């Protein structure tokens, strides 16, 4: 797979009364990791928004395997597990300091013209982004394993 790794320092404010990272924070971490993946692939989500295109989450899945507590550091491994010009699925593994998988997840995104909620094709609106994602997805399917 073609992946990125995003380090996250657990902040005290992200924990609950038991000292465990509150479950809703994982969704925020996945967003941070996805944005980092896009940046490392050579693109900017902010530039996409400036062009009037948004890419909302239409599906979110998180599996919690082991608790994370303050002041741990985690790494979020991110890759594209499915790509088409209309829909992208990002997959994630959250690893603790011992590189054990403590959580997994996926987010599914579509591209929409801002304000119209009309789906758009990435290959038509952002051909360079489409070509890069197509290449990344093809390399992943061929079993190539490398970090962005």
N, C-alpha and C positions, 0 to 999 in steps of 0.2 A: 504494500500500500504506500501511497505518497501521503505523508502525514506531517503535521507540525506538533510541536510540544510547547505548551504555554504554562509557565510557572505561576502559581497563585500562593500568596502568603495568607493563611487563614487569619482573619482579623477577629478580635474579641467580640465586636459588635455583630458578627455573623453567627454567634452561638446562642443556644437556648439556655434555659435555667440549669440544664444538666451538663453544660459545657460542650455540647455536641453541636456541630454546624447544623443550623436550621435548614430543613429540606428545601425551602424555596430559594435559598442562595445558590443551589446547584444550577438552577435555570439561568441565573445571572452569570455564573462561571462559564456555562456552555456558550453563552452569547459572547463573552470576552474571548473565549478560545476560537469561536467561529470567525470573529472579526480579525483576530490575529492570523488565522489560517489564510483568510482572504488577502490580508496585507502581505504575508510571506509569499503568496502566489503572485504578487505584483499588482494588486488592485486595491481599490478603496470603496468601501460601502458608502462613505460620505459623498464621494464623487457620484455614485449611482443615485443617491437621494437628490443631489444638486441637479441631476438630469431629469428629475421627476419620476423616478422609478423607486419603488419600495420592495422589500423582500420579507414579508411577514412569516412568522412561524405558523404553519397550519396544523402541525402535529408535534407533540413533545412527549418523549418517553424517557424515564429515568428509573434505573434499578439501583437500589441501595444495598450494598453487600457488607460493608463495614463502616463503622462510625469514623468521622473525622473530628478532631478536637483542636481547640486553640492550644498552642501556637504552631500547629503543624504547617508544613509546606506541602503542597500537592503539585502534580504536573498533570495537565489535561492534554491527552493525545487526541488529535482531531484528524479525520480524513473524510473524503467523499465516498460514501458507500453506494450511492446511486446518482447518476446525472442524466438529465435530459434538458433540452432547451427550455422546457416549461417548469421542471421541478428538480430540486436538488435535495438529497438526504445526506446530512452530515452525521457521522458516528463519532462517539467519544468514549474514551476510557479515562477515568480519574485514578491516578496512581498516587499512593502515599510515598513517604520518604524512603521506604524499603522497596519501592517500585512494585508493590502489590496492587492489583486492581481492586479499588474500594467501591467503585460505582461505574456503571455504563449508561449510555444514553444515545438517543438520536433526536435530531430535529429535522423536520421537513419544511422546505421553503419554496414558495413560488414568487415570481416577479410580477408586480402589478404596476399599472400606470397610476400614480398618486392621484387620489380623488375620484377615480372612476371605478376602482376595484376590478378593472378589466385585466385579465392575464396577458402578459406579453412574452414573446420568445426572446431568450437571451441572445440567440444567434443573430437576431435582427437588430436588437437595440445595442448590444455590446459584443460585437463579433470577436474582438481580441480576447475578452473574458471567456466567451464560449469556446474558442479554440484552445485556450489554456486548460480549461476544465475538461474538455473532451480528451486532450492529450493526457492529463493527469488520470482521468478515469480509465482510459485505455491501458496506461502503464500499470495501474492497480490490477486490472483484469488479467494482465500478462504476468502478474506475480512479482513485479518490480517493487522493491522495498527501499524507500529512501525518505529522508527527512527534508522538508522544505527549508 
